[in-house]
Amino acid sequence: MHSFVIKYSWVIYMYKADLHIHTTSSDGLLSPSEVVDWAVRKGINAVAVTDHDTVDGIEEALRAGEEAGIEVIPGIELSCTYRGEEIHVLGYFIDWENGPLVEKLKELKEARDSRGHKMVEKLIEYGLDITVEAVMEKVGEGSFGRPHIARTMVDRGIVGSVEDAFNFYLVKGKPGYVERYKLTVEEGISLIKSANGVAVMAHPGIVSKKGYPKEILRYGFDGIEVVHSSHSEDTVDEYEKLALKMKLIATGGSDCHGVMKGGIPMIGDYTASIEAVERLKEARAKREMEANANG
């Protein structure tokens, strides 16, 4: 478990903000309300809903957060590309009803849906016992993603785990893989900033080309996700130092998709400090002020 201890003059207070959570609006297993409920049960102070390429879960999460007395940060995770490498860009405190943002997300959702159907069709042609209808039951009202296909494959006994589905069928070079439309990193950052949001590079530790994070961060990111469920202690230390050196906001989150371990999701197991949340708010306020001055 990773979190930061914030020391005040009279007390040591453990503040927990999980800034990377997915819901059923994209490829998560928990609804936005369930995410908030679990956050309350686990003593989390704030959560960010950061679904893939969609803001559909934000309204429900905000409403649930208000009722529960927990801060919900409207966010998003955009799938982008840089020199052939998939890079994810997190956006925080976005104007989630911003017109240009909504229009671009609609375009991305259509591309996701088209890709998902093509992937299922390829698997059928490969001879697997799977149907579009079965996968769509998993998708529901959410945004079509590979995890929905993987979970369907597990349910049908095609593979033993979601990981096996990806490794044997759903990654590049495998029978069911289909390339999909992605924004460039520059486009992703620009889209978030145009909605007065704060742009943060997600989980740099999983980027395959180790020199890329430092290169990419120069494209206008406000922060970097230092703490993440896939990051080792050494990786956390490495990117915490890089954040300090580049004067970036160091954030953190679990990247929870609702998978249970012992009946409990990992919401709040990997968190950011109160300082990170305050710096995100300051960056958002500055961006909004600049937009108003120019507008």
C-alpha positions, 0 to 999 in steps of 0.5 A, spaced: 500 500 500 502 506 498 500 513 501 503 519 503 503 521 511 501 529 511 504 532 518 501 538 521 503 541 528 499 537 532 497 531 529 499 526 524 493 525 519 493 520 513 490 523 507 488 518 502 486 520 495 485 515 489 486 519 483 485 513 478 479 509 478 474 506 473 467 504 473 462 501 469 461 507 464 468 504 461 471 497 463 470 497 470 466 492 474 463 497 479 458 503 478 460 510 480 455 509 486 459 503 488 466 506 487 464 512 492 460 507 497 467 503 497 471 509 498 467 511 504 467 504 507 475 504 506 476 511 509 478 515 503 478 522 503 477 523 495 476 519 489 477 521 481 473 517 476 477 517 470 474 512 465 477 511 458 475 516 453 468 517 457 465 522 462 459 518 462 460 516 470 461 523 472 454 525 474 452 519 478 459 519 482 458 527 483 451 525 486 453 519 490 459 523 493 455 529 495 450 524 499 456 521 502 460 527 504 466 525 500 470 529 494 469 526 487 474 529 482 471 529 475 476 526 470 478 522 464 483 517 462 485 518 454 488 513 450 493 516 446 499 514 442 507 517 441 511 514 436 507 507 436 507 507 443 500 507 447 500 513 452 495 514 457 493 521 459 489 523 465 485 529 466 483 532 472 477 537 474 475 537 467 469 541 465 466 534 463 460 538 459 465 542 455 462 542 448 468 540 444 470 535 449 463 531 449 464 531 441 471 528 441 469 523 446 463 521 442 467 520 436 472 516 440 466 512 443 464 510 436 471 508 434 472 504 440 465 500 439 467 499 431 474 496 433 470 492 439 465 489 434 471 487 429 475 484 434 469 479 436 468 478 428 476 476 428 475 471 434 469 468 431 472 467 424 478 464 428 473 459 430 472 461 438 465 460 441 463 467 442 458 472 440 457 480 439 451 479 443 454 476 449 460 481 449 455 487 449 451 484 455 458 485 459 459 492 455 452 494 458 451 502 457 459 503 458 464 504 453 466 497 449 473 495 451 478 489 450 476 487 458 469 486 456 471 481 450 476 478 455 471 477 461 466 474 456 472 469 454 473 467 461 465 466 462 465 461 456 471 457 458 475 459 452 481 461 457 482 461 464 483 468 466 482 475 463 490 475 463 490 469 458 485 472 454 489 478 453 496 474 452 493 469 447 488 473 443 487 480 444 494 484 444 498 486 438 500 480 433 494 475 436 488 473 432 483 478 435 487 484 435 485 490 431 488 497 431 484 503 433 484 510 433 487 514 438 489 521 439 496 523 439 499 525 446 499 532 444 492 532 442 490 529 448 493 534 452 490 539 448 483 536 449 484 536 457 486 543 457 481 546 453 476 543 458 480 547 463 483 540 466 489 538 468 493 533 464 497 528 468 501 522 464 499 515 467 503 510 469 509 511 466 512 505 469 509 501 464 511 504 458 516 499 454 521 504 452 524 507 458 526 514 455 519 516 453 516 518 459 521 524 460 521 526 452 513 526 453 513 530 459 515 536 455 509 536 451 506 540 456 503 535 462 502 538 469 503 532 472 505 525 473 502 519 476 508 517 481 504 512 485 500 506 481 498 499 482 503 497 477 509 501 480 515 498 484 518 502 490 524 503 486 519 506 480 515 510 485 522 513 487 524 514 480 518 518 478 518 522 484 525 525 483 523 526 476 517 530 478 521 534 483 526 535 478 521 537 472 516 541 477 510 537 476 505 535 480 506 528 483 499 524 483 497 517 485 492 512 484 490 504 484 487 504 477 482 500 480 477 496 475 473 493 480 476 486 481 475 483 488 481 480 492 478 477 498 471 480 496 474 487 497 477 492 491 483 495 491 480 502 491 484 507 496 490 502 496 495 506 492 494 514 493 496 521 492 497 526 498 493 532 500 498 536 497 497 533 490 490 534 490 491 542 492 496 543 487 491 540 482 486 545 484 491 550 483 492 548 476 485 548 474 484 555 477 489 558 474 487 555 467 480 557 468 482 564 469 487 564 463 481 562 459 476 567 462 482 572 460 483 570 453 475 569 452 
